[in-house]
Amino acid sequence: MKVETVYSEYQEAGDIYFPFNIGVKYAGQLAQSINIENIAVNSEIDDAIFVMPKPVVETEDEEDEDEDDGGNK
């Protein structure tokens, strides 16, 4: 089966042209269409996004609940 990706609706974002529509065709029929609303080039990213979350520590009360229901939640 032939799969074709079609890029269209190019717009400029940060001195580069990007396709704002990406279509995927299977056997000549459009199967998927992705429409991009906004592209930000070299924008600031908050370092907090990359901070690992703290691990979840189960308390004794939660362990007791697991035993009461046979370990099923």
C-alpha positions as CSV (number, residue, x, y, z in Angstrom):
1,M,0.0,0.0,0.0
2,K,1.4,3.4,-1.0
3,V,1.7,6.0,1.8
4,E,2.3,9.6,0.8
5,T,2.9,12.7,3.0
6,V,1.9,16.0,1.6
7,Y,3.2,19.3,3.1
8,S,1.3,22.5,2.3
9,E,0.3,26.0,3.4
10,Y,3.8,27.2,4.1
11,Q,4.2,30.3,6.3
12,E,7.2,32.1,7.5
13,A,8.2,31.7,11.2
14,G,11.5,33.2,12.3
15,D,13.0,33.6,8.8
16,I,12.2,29.9,7.9
17,Y,9.2,28.6,6.0
18,F,7.3,25.8,7.7
19,P,4.3,23.7,6.4
20,F,1.2,24.6,8.4
21,N,-0.7,21.7,7.0
22,I,0.6,18.1,6.8
23,G,-1.6,15.5,5.1
24,V,-1.1,11.7,5.0
25,K,-2.6,9.7,2.2
26,Y,-3.0,5.9,2.1
27,A,-3.7,4.4,-1.3
28,G,-4.5,7.9,-2.6
29,Q,-7.1,8.7,0.0
30,L,-6.5,11.4,2.6
31,A,-6.3,9.5,5.9
32,Q,-5.0,12.2,8.2
33,S,-4.6,16.0,8.2
34,I,-2.6,17.9,10.7
35,N,-3.1,21.7,10.9
36,I,-0.5,23.8,12.7
37,E,-1.8,27.0,14.3
38,N,1.4,28.5,15.6
39,I,5.2,27.9,15.4
40,A,7.5,29.7,17.8
41,V,11.2,29.7,16.8
42,N,13.9,30.1,19.5
43,S,11.4,31.0,22.2
44,E,12.3,31.1,25.9
45,I,11.7,27.8,27.7
46,D,11.3,27.8,31.5
47,D,13.9,25.5,33.1
48,A,11.2,24.3,35.5
49,I,9.8,22.2,32.7
50,F,12.9,20.0,32.9
51,V,12.9,19.5,36.7
52,M,12.3,15.9,37.7
53,P,9.2,15.5,39.8
54,K,9.7,14.3,43.4
55,P,9.0,10.6,43.9
56,V,5.7,9.6,45.4
57,V,6.2,8.0,48.8
58,E,3.5,5.7,50.0
59,T,2.4,6.3,53.6
60,E,1.5,3.5,56.1
61,D,-2.2,4.4,55.8
62,E,-2.1,3.9,52.0
63,E,-0.3,0.5,52.5
64,D,-3.1,-0.6,54.9
65,E,-5.7,0.4,52.3
66,D,-4.0,-1.8,49.8
67,E,-4.2,-4.8,52.1
68,D,-7.9,-4.2,52.9
69,D,-8.9,-4.4,49.2
70,G,-6.6,-7.2,48.3
71,G,-4.2,-4.9,46.6
72,N,-6.7,-3.9,44.0
73,K,-7.4,-0.2,43.3
